[in-house]
Amino acid sequence: MTEDVVANAGQTNSKKVGWEAFVKQDVLNFMMSHNLQAITVDDGGGKKGVIKRTSKGDFSVQITSNETL
């Protein structure tokens, strides 16, 4: 479960979405619909996404991950 985010977890036909796609789509859409300036999401397993609105009105997306080998 730490590798993928499950969209619509309550439904039987769940669609798995990669972390990067989740941040760039769902989180960005949430941020824009609520007119937020910045948002940070963390999956608790080492993956983190930060989206910030720039002074020009664009969005800056930063995605990081930590992996233990």
CHARMM internal coordinates of N, CA and C (Angstrom, degrees):
IC EDIT
DIST 1 N 1 CA 1.4534
DIST 1 CA 1 C 1.5185
ANGL 1 N 1 CA 1 C 110.94
DIST 1 C 2 N 1.3355
ANGL 1 CA 1 C 2 N 118.60
DIHE 1 N 1 CA 1 C 2 N -25.06
DIST 2 N 2 CA 1.4564
ANGL 1 C 2 N 2 CA 119.50
DIHE 1 CA 1 C 2 N 2 CA 179.76
DIST 2 CA 2 C 1.5225
ANGL 2 N 2 CA 2 C 111.68
DIHE 1 C 2 N 2 CA 2 C -72.79
DIST 2 C 3 N 1.3252
ANGL 2 CA 2 C 3 N 118.03
DIHE 2 N 2 CA 2 C 3 N -19.30
DIST 3 N 3 CA 1.4546
ANGL 2 C 3 N 3 CA 120.62
DIHE 2 CA 2 C 3 N 3 CA -179.79
DIST 3 CA 3 C 1.5183
ANGL 3 N 3 CA 3 C 112.06
DIHE 2 C 3 N 3 CA 3 C -80.35
DIST 3 C 4 N 1.3171
ANGL 3 CA 3 C 4 N 118.07
DIHE 3 N 3 CA 3 C 4 N -30.65
DIST 4 N 4 CA 1.4450
ANGL 3 C 4 N 4 CA 121.63
DIHE 3 CA 3 C 4 N 4 CA -176.32
DIST 4 CA 4 C 1.5188
ANGL 4 N 4 CA 4 C 110.68
DIHE 3 C 4 N 4 CA 4 C -132.31
DIST 4 C 5 N 1.3029
ANGL 4 CA 4 C 5 N 114.89
DIHE 4 N 4 CA 4 C 5 N 150.65
DIST 5 N 5 CA 1.4557
ANGL 4 C 5 N 5 CA 121.19
DIHE 4 CA 4 C 5 N 5 CA 173.61
DIST 5 CA 5 C 1.5192
ANGL 5 N 5 CA 5 C 105.91
DIHE 4 C 5 N 5 CA 5 C -99.04
DIST 5 C 6 N 1.3026
ANGL 5 CA 5 C 6 N 117.44
DIHE 5 N 5 CA 5 C 6 N 131.36
DIST 6 N 6 CA 1.4558
ANGL 5 C 6 N 6 CA 120.69
DIHE 5 CA 5 C 6 N 6 CA -178.73
DIST 6 CA 6 C 1.5169
ANGL 6 N 6 CA 6 C 108.86
DIHE 5 C 6 N 6 CA 6 C -96.17
DIST 6 C 7 N 1.3174
ANGL 6 CA 6 C 7 N 115.50
DIHE 6 N 6 CA 6 C 7 N 118.98
DIST 7 N 7 CA 1.4585
ANGL 6 C 7 N 7 CA 120.92
DIHE 6 CA 6 C 7 N 7 CA 177.29
DIST 7 CA 7 C 1.5221
ANGL 7 N 7 CA 7 C 108.33
DIHE 6 C 7 N 7 CA 7 C -85.26
DIST 7 C 8 N 1.3048
ANGL 7 CA 7 C 8 N 116.96
DIHE 7 N 7 CA 7 C 8 N 144.19
DIST 8 N 8 CA 1.4632
ANGL 7 C 8 N 8 CA 122.72
DIHE 7 CA 7 C 8 N 8 CA 179.32
DIST 8 CA 8 C 1.5245
ANGL 8 N 8 CA 8 C 110.62
DIHE 7 C 8 N 8 CA 8 C 55.73
DIST 8 C 9 N 1.3078
ANGL 8 CA 8 C 9 N 117.90
DIHE 8 N 8 CA 8 C 9 N 55.52
DIST 9 N 9 CA 1.4572
ANGL 8 C 9 N 9 CA 122.89
DIHE 8 CA 8 C 9 N 9 CA -174.83
DIST 9 CA 9 C 1.5261
ANGL 9 N 9 CA 9 C 112.67
DIHE 8 C 9 N 9 CA 9 C -60.06
DIST 9 C 10 N 1.3148
ANGL 9 CA 9 C 10 N 118.60
DIHE 9 N 9 CA 9 C 10 N -24.44
DIST 10 N 10 CA 1.4542
ANGL 9 C 10 N 10 CA 121.07
DIHE 9 CA 9 C 10 N 10 CA -178.81
DIST 10 CA 10 C 1.5211
ANGL 10 N 10 CA 10 C 113.90
DIHE 9 C 10 N 10 CA 10 C -78.51
DIST 10 C 11 N 1.3191
ANGL 10 CA 10 C 11 N 117.86
DIHE 10 N 10 CA 10 C 11 N -13.09
DIST 11 N 11 CA 1.4565
ANGL 10 C 11 N 11 CA 120.95
DIHE 10 CA 10 C 11 N 11 CA -177.61
DIST 11 CA 11 C 1.5203
ANGL 11 N 11 CA 11 C 110.52
DIHE 10 C 11 N 11 CA 11 C -93.99
DIST 11 C 12 N 1.3221
ANGL 11 CA 11 C 12 N 116.68
DIHE 11 N 11 CA 11 C 12 N 153.13
DIST 12 N 12 CA 1.4619
ANGL 11 C 12 N 12 CA 120.65
DIHE 11 CA 11 C 12 N 12 CA -179.36
DIST 12 CA 12 C 1.5207
ANGL 12 N 12 CA 12 C 111.67
DIHE 11 C 12 N 12 CA 12 C -75.14
DIST 12 C 13 N 1.3134
ANGL 12 CA 12 C 13 N 118.30
DIHE 12 N 12 CA 12 C 13 N -28.89
DIST 13 N 13 CA 1.4607
ANGL 12 C 13 N 13 CA 121.99
DIHE 12 CA 12 C 13 N 13 CA 178.60
DIST 13 CA 13 C 1.5283
ANGL 13 N 13 CA 13 C 109.31
DIHE 12 C 13 N 13 CA 13 C -96.09
DIST 13 C 14 N 1.3266
ANGL 13 CA 13 C 14 N 116.79
DIHE 13 N 13 CA 13 C 14 N 64.32
DIST 14 N 14 CA 1.4596
ANGL 13 C 14 N 14 CA 121.82
DIHE 13 CA 13 C 14 N 14 CA -177.26
DIST 14 CA 14 C 1.5192
ANGL 14 N 14 CA 14 C 110.23
DIHE 13 C 14 N 14 CA 14 C -71.83
DIST 14 C 15 N 1.3106
ANGL 14 CA 14 C 15 N 115.17
DIHE 14 N 14 CA 14 C 15 N 141.41
DIST 15 N 15 CA 1.4597
ANGL 14 C 15 N 15 CA 121.74
DIHE 14 CA 14 C 15 N 15 CA 178.63
DIST 15 CA 15 C 1.5202
ANGL 15 N 15 CA 15 C 107.79
DIHE 14 C 15 N 15 CA 15 C -109.11
DIST 15 C 16 N 1.3364
ANGL 15 CA 15 C 16 N 117.17
DIHE 15 N 15 CA 15 C 16 N 123.31
DIST 16 N 16 CA 1.4613
ANGL 15 C 16 N 16 CA 120.16
DIHE 15 CA 15 C 16 N 16 CA 179.73
DIST 16 CA 16 C 1.5277
ANGL 16 N 16 CA 16 C 109.26
DIHE 15 C 16 N 16 CA 16 C -84.85
DIST 16 C 17 N 1.3065
ANGL 16 CA 16 C 17 N 115.02
DIHE 16 N 16 CA 16 C 17 N 135.02
DIST 17 N 17 CA 1.4488
ANGL 16 C 17 N 17 CA 121.93
DIHE 16 CA 16 C 17 N 17 CA -179.39
DIST 17 CA 17 C 1.5222
ANGL 17 N 17 CA 17 C 107.58
DIHE 16 C 17 N 17 CA 17 C -122.20
DIST 17 C 18 N 1.3134
ANGL 17 CA 17 C 18 N 118.20
DIHE 17 N 17 CA 17 C 18 N 135.23
DIST 18 N 18 CA 1.4551
ANGL 17 C 18 N 18 CA 121.76
DIHE 17 CA 17 C 18 N 18 CA 177.26
DIST 18 CA 18 C 1.5177
ANGL 18 N 18 CA 18 C 110.65
DIHE 17 C 18 N 18 CA 18 C -65.96
DIST 18 C 19 N 1.3324
ANGL 18 CA 18 C 19 N 115.52
DIHE 18 N 18 CA 18 C 19 N 156.07
DIST 19 N 19 CA 1.4608
ANGL 18 C 19 N 19 CA 121.22
DIHE 18 CA 18 C 19 N 19 CA -177.49
DIST 19 CA 19 C 1.5266
ANGL 19 N 19 CA 19 C 111.78
DIHE 18 C 19 N 19 CA 19 C -57.80
DIST 19 C 20 N 1.3365
ANGL 19 CA 19 C 20 N 117.01
DIHE 19 N 19 CA 19 C 20 N -46.40
DIST 20 N 20 CA 1.4633
ANGL 19 C 20 N 20 CA 120.73
DIHE 19 CA 19 C 20 N 20 CA -178.07
DIST 20 CA 20 C 1.5308
ANGL 20 N 20 CA 20 C 110.78
DIHE 19 C 20 N 20 CA 20 C -62.51
DIST 20 C 21 N 1.3159
ANGL 20 CA 20 C 21 N 117.77
DIHE 20 N 20 CA 20 C 21 N -42.51
DIST 21 N 21 CA 1.4644
ANGL 20 C 21 N 21 CA 121.33
DIHE 20 CA 20 C 21 N 21 CA 178.82
DIST 21 CA 21 C 1.5251
ANGL 21 N 21 CA 21 C 110.55
DIHE 20 C 21 N 21 CA 21 C -65.70
DIST 21 C 22 N 1.3275
ANGL 21 CA 21 C 22 N 117.33
DIHE 21 N 21 CA 21 C 22 N -39.36
DIST 22 N 22 CA 1.4619
ANGL 21 C 22 N 22 CA 121.67
DIHE 21 CA 21 C 22 N 22 CA 178.05
DIST 22 CA 22 C 1.5271
ANGL 22 N 22 CA 22 C 110.89
DIHE 21 C 22 N 22 CA 22 C -59.78
DIST 22 C 23 N 1.3369
ANGL 22 CA 22 C 23 N 116.31
DIHE 22 N 22 CA 22 C 23 N -46.12
DIST 23 N 23 CA 1.4685
ANGL 22 C 23 N 23 CA 120.41
DIHE 22 CA 22 C 23 N 23 CA -179.04
DIST 23 CA 23 C 1.5254
ANGL 23 N 23 CA 23 C 110.58
DIHE 22 C 23 N 23 CA 23 C -65.79
DIST 23 C 24 N 1.3340
ANGL 23 CA 23 C 24 N 116.55
DIHE 23 N 23 CA 23 C 24 N -46.19
DIST 24 N 24 CA 1.4653
ANGL 23 C 24 N 24 CA 120.55
DIHE 23 CA 23 C 24 N 24 CA -175.19
DIST 24 CA 24 C 1.5246
ANGL 24 N 24 CA 24 C 113.51
DIHE 23 C 24 N 24 CA 24 C -75.07
DIST 24 C 25 N 1.3195
ANGL 24 CA 24 C 25 N 118.11
DIHE 24 N 24 CA 24 C 25 N -18.51
DIST 25 N 25 CA 1.4625
ANGL 24 C 25 N 25 CA 119.76
DIHE 24 CA 24 C 25 N 25 CA -179.51
DIST 25 CA 25 C 1.5223
ANGL 25 N 25 CA 25 C 111.48
DIHE 24 C 25 N 25 CA 25 C -109.08
DIST 25 C 26 N 1.3223
ANGL 25 CA 25 C 26 N 116.95
DIHE 25 N 25 CA 25 C 26 N -71.45
DIST 26 N 26 CA 1.4633
ANGL 25 C 26 N 26 CA 120.98
DIHE 25 CA 25 C 26 N 26 CA -172.66
DIST 26 CA 26 C 1.5241
ANGL 26 N 26 CA 26 C 112.70
DIHE 25 C 26 N 26 CA 26 C -65.08
DIST 26 C 27 N 1.3228
ANGL 26 CA 26 C 27 N 116.55
DIHE 26 N 26 CA 26 C 27 N -47.08
DIST 27 N 27 CA 1.4724
ANGL 26 C 27 N 27 CA 119.46
DIHE 26 CA 26 C 27 N 27 CA -178.33
DIST 27 CA 27 C 1.5277
ANGL 27 N 27 CA 27 C 110.32
DIHE 26 C 27 N 27 CA 27 C -67.71
DIST 27 C 28 N 1.3250
ANGL 27 CA 27 C 28 N 117.17
DIHE 27 N 27 CA 27 C 28 N -42.32
DIST 28 N 28 CA 1.4691
ANGL 27 C 28 N 28 CA 120.37
DIHE 27 CA 27 C 28 N 28 CA 178.89
DIST 28 CA 28 C 1.5301
ANGL 28 N 28 CA 28 C 110.75
DIHE 27 C 28 N 28 CA 28 C -63.30
DIST 28 C 29 N 1.3258
ANGL 28 CA 28 C 29 N 117.31
DIHE 28 N 28 CA 28 C 29 N -42.46
DIST 29 N 29 CA 1.4689
ANGL 28 C 29 N 29 CA 120.33
DIHE 28 CA 28 C 29 N 29 CA 177.55
DIST 29 CA 29 C 1.5262
ANGL 29 N 29 CA 29 C 111.34
DIHE 28 C 29 N 29 CA 29 C -62.25
DIST 29 C 30 N 1.3402
ANGL 29 CA 29 C 30 N 117.22
DIHE 29 N 29 CA 29 C 30 N -41.75
DIST 30 N 30 CA 1.4600
ANGL 29 C 30 N 30 CA 121.65
DIHE 29 CA 29 C 30 N 30 CA 177.36
DIST 30 CA 30 C 1.5278
ANGL 30 N 30 CA 30 C 110.40
DIHE 29 C 30 N 30 CA 30 C -60.82
DIST 30 C 31 N 1.3282
ANGL 30 CA 30 C 31 N 116.19
DIHE 30 N 30 CA 30 C 31 N -44.61
DIST 31 N 31 CA 1.4636
ANGL 30 C 31 N 31 CA 121.52
DIHE 30 CA 30 C 31 N 31 CA -178.67
DIST 31 CA 31 C 1.5361
ANGL 31 N 31 CA 31 C 110.59
DIHE 30 C 31 N 31 CA 31 C -62.75
DIST 31 C 32 N 1.3195
ANGL 31 CA 31 C 32 N 116.56
DIHE 31 N 31 CA 31 C 32 N -44.70
DIST 32 N 32 CA 1.4634
ANGL 31 C 32 N 32 CA 120.28
DIHE 31 CA 31 C 32 N 32 CA -178.75
DIST 32 CA 32 C 1.5260
ANGL 32 N 32 CA 32 C 111.41
DIHE 31 C 32 N 32 CA 32 C -68.71
DIST 32 C 33 N 1.3291
ANGL 32 CA 32 C 33 N 117.89
DIHE 32 N 32 CA 32 C 33 N -39.54
DIST 33 N 33 CA 1.4578
ANGL 32 C 33 N 33 CA 119.77
DIHE 32 CA 32 C 33 N 33 CA -178.06
DIST 33 CA 33 C 1.5226
ANGL 33 N 33 CA 33 C 112.67
DIHE 32 C 33 N 33 CA 33 C -70.18
DIST 33 C 34 N 1.3338
ANGL 33 CA 33 C 34 N 117.16
DIHE 33 N 33 CA 33 C 34 N -23.58
DIST 34 N 34 CA 1.4664
ANGL 33 C 34 N 34 CA 120.76
DIHE 33 CA 33 C 34 N 34 CA 178.35
DIST 34 CA 34 C 1.5246
ANGL 34 N 34 CA 34 C 112.66
DIHE 33 C 34 N 34 CA 34 C -104.13
DIST 34 C 35 N 1.3385
ANGL 34 CA 34 C 35 N 116.20
DIHE 34 N 34 CA 34 C 35 N 8.73
DIST 35 N 35 CA 1.4693
ANGL 34 C 35 N 35 CA 122.94
DIHE 34 CA 34 C 35 N 35 CA 176.55
DIST 35 CA 35 C 1.5276
ANGL 35 N 35 CA 35 C 112.53
DIHE 34 C 35 N 35 CA 35 C 52.08
DIST 35 C 36 N 1.3339
ANGL 35 CA 35 C 36 N 116.55
DIHE 35 N 35 CA 35 C 36 N 48.98
DIST 36 N 36 CA 1.4569
ANGL 35 C 36 N 36 CA 122.15
DIHE 35 CA 35 C 36 N 36 CA 179.63
DIST 36 CA 36 C 1.5269
ANGL 36 N 36 CA 36 C 110.47
DIHE 35 C 36 N 36 CA 36 C -90.93
DIST 36 C 37 N 1.3181
ANGL 36 CA 36 C 37 N 116.95
DIHE 36 N 36 CA 36 C 37 N 153.42
DIST 37 N 37 CA 1.4611
ANGL 36 C 37 N 37 CA 122.00
DIHE 36 CA 36 C 37 N 37 CA 178.59
DIST 37 CA 37 C 1.5235
ANGL 37 N 37 CA 37 C 112.33
DIHE 36 C 37 N 37 CA 37 C -88.87
DIST 37 C 38 N 1.3278
ANGL 37 CA 37 C 38 N 117.12
DIHE 37 N 37 CA 37 C 38 N -31.63
DIST 38 N 38 CA 1.4680
ANGL 37 C 38 N 38 CA 121.59
DIHE 37 CA 37 C 38 N 38 CA -179.64
DIST 38 CA 38 C 1.5189
ANGL 38 N 38 CA 38 C 109.33
DIHE 37 C 38 N 38 CA 38 C -155.40
DIST 38 C 39 N 1.3293
ANGL 38 CA 38 C 39 N 115.45
DIHE 38 N 38 CA 38 C 39 N 151.24
DIST 39 N 39 CA 1.4510
ANGL 38 C 39 N 39 CA 120.94
DIHE 38 CA 38 C 39 N 39 CA 177.20
DIST 39 CA 39 C 1.5291
ANGL 39 N 39 CA 39 C 108.82
DIHE 38 C 39 N 39 CA 39 C -148.89
DIST 39 C 40 N 1.3271
ANGL 39 CA 39 C 40 N 115.73
DIHE 39 N 39 CA 39 C 40 N 142.54
DIST 40 N 40 CA 1.4599
ANGL 39 C 40 N 40 CA 122.03
DIHE 39 CA 39 C 40 N 40 CA 177.79
DIST 40 CA 40 C 1.5178
ANGL 40 N 40 CA 40 C 108.34
DIHE 39 C 40 N 40 CA 40 C -126.18
DIST 40 C 41 N 1.3318
ANGL 40 CA 40 C 41 N 116.31
DIHE 40 N 40 CA 40 C 41 N 132.26
DIST 41 N 41 CA 1.4618
ANGL 40 C 41 N 41 CA 121.60
DIHE 40 CA 40 C 41 N 41 CA 176.83
DIST 41 CA 41 C 1.5242
ANGL 41 N 41 CA 41 C 108.65
DIHE 40 C 41 N 41 CA 41 C -124.12
DIST 41 C 42 N 1.3261
ANGL 41 CA 41 C 42 N 116.05
DIHE 41 N 41 CA 41 C 42 N 143.88
DIST 42 N 42 CA 1.4502
ANGL 41 C 42 N 42 CA 122.49
DIHE 41 CA 41 C 42 N 42 CA -177.34
DIST 42 CA 42 C 1.5246
ANGL 42 N 42 CA 42 C 107.85
DIHE 41 C 42 N 42 CA 42 C -139.54
DIST 42 C 43 N 1.3405
ANGL 42 CA 42 C 43 N 117.77
DIHE 42 N 42 CA 42 C 43 N 129.95
DIST 43 N 43 CA 1.4582
ANGL 42 C 43 N 43 CA 119.42
DIHE 42 CA 42 C 43 N 43 CA -178.07
DIST 43 CA 43 C 1.5219
ANGL 43 N 43 CA 43 C 112.81
DIHE 42 C 43 N 43 CA 43 C -87.76
DIST 43 C 44 N 1.3087
ANGL 43 CA 43 C 44 N 118.33
DIHE 43 N 43 CA 43 C 44 N -0.99
DIST 44 N 44 CA 1.4562
ANGL 43 C 44 N 44 CA 121.89
DIHE 43 CA 43 C 44 N 44 CA 179.20
DIST 44 CA 44 C 1.5164
ANGL 44 N 44 CA 44 C 113.41
DIHE 43 C 44 N 44 CA 44 C 79.26
DIST 44 C 45 N 1.3295
ANGL 44 CA 44 C 45 N 116.70
DIHE 44 N 44 CA 44 C 45 N -4.20
DIST 45 N 45 CA 1.4578
ANGL 44 C 45 N 45 CA 120.95
DIHE 44 CA 44 C 45 N 45 CA -179.79
DIST 45 CA 45 C 1.5191
ANGL 45 N 45 CA 45 C 112.61
DIHE 44 C 45 N 45 CA 45 C -116.10
DIST 45 C 46 N 1.3160
ANGL 45 CA 45 C 46 N 117.19
DIHE 45 N 45 CA 45 C 46 N 16.36
DIST 46 N 46 CA 1.4579
ANGL 45 C 46 N 46 CA 120.90
DIHE 45 CA 45 C 46 N 46 CA 177.36
DIST 46 CA 46 C 1.5145
ANGL 46 N 46 CA 46 C 115.23
DIHE 45 C 46 N 46 CA 46 C 107.63
DIST 46 C 47 N 1.3139
ANGL 46 CA 46 C 47 N 117.99
DIHE 46 N 46 CA 46 C 47 N -8.98
DIST 47 N 47 CA 1.4640
ANGL 46 C 47 N 47 CA 120.66
DIHE 46 CA 46 C 47 N 47 CA 178.58
DIST 47 CA 47 C 1.5208
ANGL 47 N 47 CA 47 C 109.43
DIHE 46 C 47 N 47 CA 47 C -96.93
DIST 47 C 48 N 1.3365
ANGL 47 CA 47 C 48 N 114.84
DIHE 47 N 47 CA 47 C 48 N 137.26
DIST 48 N 48 CA 1.4605
ANGL 47 C 48 N 48 CA 120.66
DIHE 47 CA 47 C 48 N 48 CA -176.17
DIST 48 CA 48 C 1.5233
ANGL 48 N 48 CA 48 C 109.05
DIHE 47 C 48 N 48 CA 48 C -140.91
DIST 48 C 49 N 1.3059
ANGL 48 CA 48 C 49 N 116.72
DIHE 48 N 48 CA 48 C 49 N 142.72
DIST 49 N 49 CA 1.4513
ANGL 48 C 49 N 49 CA 122.34
DIHE 48 CA 48 C 49 N 49 CA 175.78
DIST 49 CA 49 C 1.5137
ANGL 49 N 49 CA 49 C 110.28
DIHE 48 C 49 N 49 CA 49 C -130.39
DIST 49 C 50 N 1.3281
ANGL 49 CA 49 C 50 N 116.10
DIHE 49 N 49 CA 49 C 50 N 135.18
DIST 50 N 50 CA 1.4609
ANGL 49 C 50 N 50 CA 122.07
DIHE 49 CA 49 C 50 N 50 CA 178.99
DIST 50 CA 50 C 1.5261
ANGL 50 N 50 CA 50 C 107.72
DIHE 49 C 50 N 50 CA 50 C -128.37
DIST 50 C 51 N 1.3175
ANGL 50 CA 50 C 51 N 116.04
DIHE 50 N 50 CA 50 C 51 N 127.00
DIST 51 N 51 CA 1.4613
ANGL 50 C 51 N 51 CA 121.36
DIHE 50 CA 50 C 51 N 51 CA 176.13
DIST 51 CA 51 C 1.5207
ANGL 51 N 51 CA 51 C 107.43
DIHE 50 C 51 N 51 CA 51 C -122.61
DIST 51 C 52 N 1.3326
ANGL 51 CA 51 C 52 N 115.89
DIHE 51 N 51 CA 51 C 52 N 130.01
DIST 52 N 52 CA 1.4607
ANGL 51 C 52 N 52 CA 121.57
DIHE 51 CA 51 C 52 N 52 CA 179.10
DIST 52 CA 52 C 1.5184
ANGL 52 N 52 CA 52 C 109.21
DIHE 51 C 52 N 52 CA 52 C -131.19
DIST 52 C 53 N 1.3245
ANGL 52 CA 52 C 53 N 115.13
DIHE 52 N 52 CA 52 C 53 N 144.74
DIST 53 N 53 CA 1.4655
ANGL 52 C 53 N 53 CA 120.93
DIHE 52 CA 52 C 53 N 53 CA 174.41
DIST 53 CA 53 C 1.5315
ANGL 53 N 53 CA 53 C 107.69
DIHE 52 C 53 N 53 CA 53 C -86.02
DIST 53 C 54 N 1.3288
ANGL 53 CA 53 C 54 N 117.26
DIHE 53 N 53 CA 53 C 54 N 128.48
DIST 54 N 54 CA 1.4575
ANGL 53 C 54 N 54 CA 121.30
DIHE 53 CA 53 C 54 N 54 CA -179.90
DIST 54 CA 54 C 1.5240
ANGL 54 N 54 CA 54 C 110.24
DIHE 53 C 54 N 54 CA 54 C -82.07
DIST 54 C 55 N 1.3204
ANGL 54 CA 54 C 55 N 116.20
DIHE 54 N 54 CA 54 C 55 N 170.88
DIST 55 N 55 CA 1.4670
ANGL 54 C 55 N 55 CA 120.45
DIHE 54 CA 54 C 55 N 55 CA 179.82
DIST 55 CA 55 C 1.5290
ANGL 55 N 55 CA 55 C 111.70
DIHE 54 C 55 N 55 CA 55 C -65.47
DIST 55 C 56 N 1.3285
ANGL 55 CA 55 C 56 N 117.73
DIHE 55 N 55 CA 55 C 56 N -21.88
DIST 56 N 56 CA 1.4654
ANGL 55 C 56 N 56 CA 122.07
DIHE 55 CA 55 C 56 N 56 CA 178.18
DIST 56 CA 56 C 1.5224
ANGL 56 N 56 CA 56 C 112.30
DIHE 55 C 56 N 56 CA 56 C -84.84
DIST 56 C 57 N 1.3441
ANGL 56 CA 56 C 57 N 117.13
DIHE 56 N 56 CA 56 C 57 N -7.20
DIST 57 N 57 CA 1.4565
ANGL 56 C 57 N 57 CA 120.92
DIHE 56 CA 56 C 57 N 57 CA -179.24
DIST 57 CA 57 C 1.5191
ANGL 57 N 57 CA 57 C 113.53
DIHE 56 C 57 N 57 CA 57 C 96.33
DIST 57 C 58 N 1.3299
ANGL 57 CA 57 C 58 N 117.18
DIHE 57 N 57 CA 57 C 58 N -2.35
DIST 58 N 58 CA 1.4606
ANGL 57 C 58 N 58 CA 121.44
DIHE 57 CA 57 C 58 N 58 CA 176.67
DIST 58 CA 58 C 1.5190
ANGL 58 N 58 CA 58 C 109.39
DIHE 57 C 58 N 58 CA 58 C -79.80
DIST 58 C 59 N 1.3197
ANGL 58 CA 58 C 59 N 116.11
DIHE 58 N 58 CA 58 C 59 N 174.32
DIST 59 N 59 CA 1.4582
ANGL 58 C 59 N 59 CA 121.14
DIHE 58 CA 58 C 59 N 59 CA 178.88
DIST 59 CA 59 C 1.5251
ANGL 59 N 59 CA 59 C 109.84
DIHE 58 C 59 N 59 CA 59 C -116.63
DIST 59 C 60 N 1.3085
ANGL 59 CA 59 C 60 N 115.56
DIHE 59 N 59 CA 59 C 60 N 133.88
DIST 60 N 60 CA 1.4593
ANGL 59 C 60 N 60 CA 122.99
DIHE 59 CA 59 C 60 N 60 CA 176.13
DIST 60 CA 60 C 1.5217
ANGL 60 N 60 CA 60 C 107.94
DIHE 59 C 60 N 60 CA 60 C -105.55
DIST 60 C 61 N 1.3539
ANGL 60 CA 60 C 61 N 116.85
DIHE 60 N 60 CA 60 C 61 N 123.77
DIST 61 N 61 CA 1.4586
ANGL 60 C 61 N 61 CA 121.72
DIHE 60 CA 60 C 61 N 61 CA -177.65
DIST 61 CA 61 C 1.5260
ANGL 61 N 61 CA 61 C 108.46
DIHE 60 C 61 N 61 CA 61 C -115.50
DIST 61 C 62 N 1.3303
ANGL 61 CA 61 C 62 N 115.35
DIHE 61 N 61 CA 61 C 62 N 128.65
DIST 62 N 62 CA 1.4575
ANGL 61 C 62 N 62 CA 121.10
DIHE 61 CA 61 C 62 N 62 CA 176.90
DIST 62 CA 62 C 1.5264
ANGL 62 N 62 CA 62 C 108.06
DIHE 61 C 62 N 62 CA 62 C -126.53
DIST 62 C 63 N 1.3353
ANGL 62 CA 62 C 63 N 116.24
DIHE 62 N 62 CA 62 C 63 N 124.54
DIST 63 N 63 CA 1.4551
ANGL 62 C 63 N 63 CA 121.45
DIHE 62 CA 62 C 63 N 63 CA -179.72
DIST 63 CA 63 C 1.5206
ANGL 63 N 63 CA 63 C 108.16
DIHE 62 C 63 N 63 CA 63 C -121.94
DIST 63 C 64 N 1.3368
ANGL 63 CA 63 C 64 N 116.37
DIHE 63 N 63 CA 63 C 64 N 126.64
DIST 64 N 64 CA 1.4523
ANGL 63 C 64 N 64 CA 121.27
DIHE 63 CA 63 C 64 N 64 CA -179.94
DIST 64 CA 64 C 1.5200
ANGL 64 N 64 CA 64 C 109.55
DIHE 63 C 64 N 64 CA 64 C -126.50
DIST 64 C 65 N 1.3304
ANGL 64 CA 64 C 65 N 115.68
DIHE 64 N 64 CA 64 C 65 N 158.39
DIST 65 N 65 CA 1.4555
ANGL 64 C 65 N 65 CA 120.10
DIHE 64 CA 64 C 65 N 65 CA 175.39
DIST 65 CA 65 C 1.5100
ANGL 65 N 65 CA 65 C 109.16
DIHE 64 C 65 N 65 CA 65 C -149.75
DIST 65 C 66 N 1.3078
ANGL 65 CA 65 C 66 N 115.77
DIHE 65 N 65 CA 65 C 66 N 149.07
DIST 66 N 66 CA 1.4584
ANGL 65 C 66 N 66 CA 123.16
DIHE 65 CA 65 C 66 N 66 CA 175.39
DIST 66 CA 66 C 1.5161
ANGL 66 N 66 CA 66 C 107.70
DIHE 65 C 66 N 66 CA 66 C -118.24
DIST 66 C 67 N 1.3192
ANGL 66 CA 66 C 67 N 116.87
DIHE 66 N 66 CA 66 C 67 N 129.16
DIST 67 N 67 CA 1.4478
ANGL 66 C 67 N 67 CA 120.97
DIHE 66 CA 66 C 67 N 67 CA 179.93
DIST 67 CA 67 C 1.5169
ANGL 67 N 67 CA 67 C 109.16
DIHE 66 C 67 N 67 CA 67 C -123.73
DIST 67 C 68 N 1.3205
ANGL 67 CA 67 C 68 N 116.09
DIHE 67 N 67 CA 67 C 68 N 135.64
DIST 68 N 68 CA 1.4510
ANGL 67 C 68 N 68 CA 121.08
DIHE 67 CA 67 C 68 N 68 CA 176.12
DIST 68 CA 68 C 1.5131
ANGL 68 N 68 CA 68 C 107.99
DIHE 67 C 68 N 68 CA 68 C -97.46
DIST 68 C 69 N 1.3183
ANGL 68 CA 68 C 69 N 115.68
DIHE 68 N 68 CA 68 C 69 N 124.92
DIST 69 N 69 CA 1.4647
ANGL 68 C 69 N 69 CA 120.63
DIHE 68 CA 68 C 69 N 69 CA -179.43
DIST 69 CA 69 C 1.5053
ANGL 69 N 69 CA 69 C 110.81
DIHE 68 C 69 N 69 CA 69 C -105.15
END
COOR INIT
IC SEED 1 N 1 CA 1 C
IC BUILD
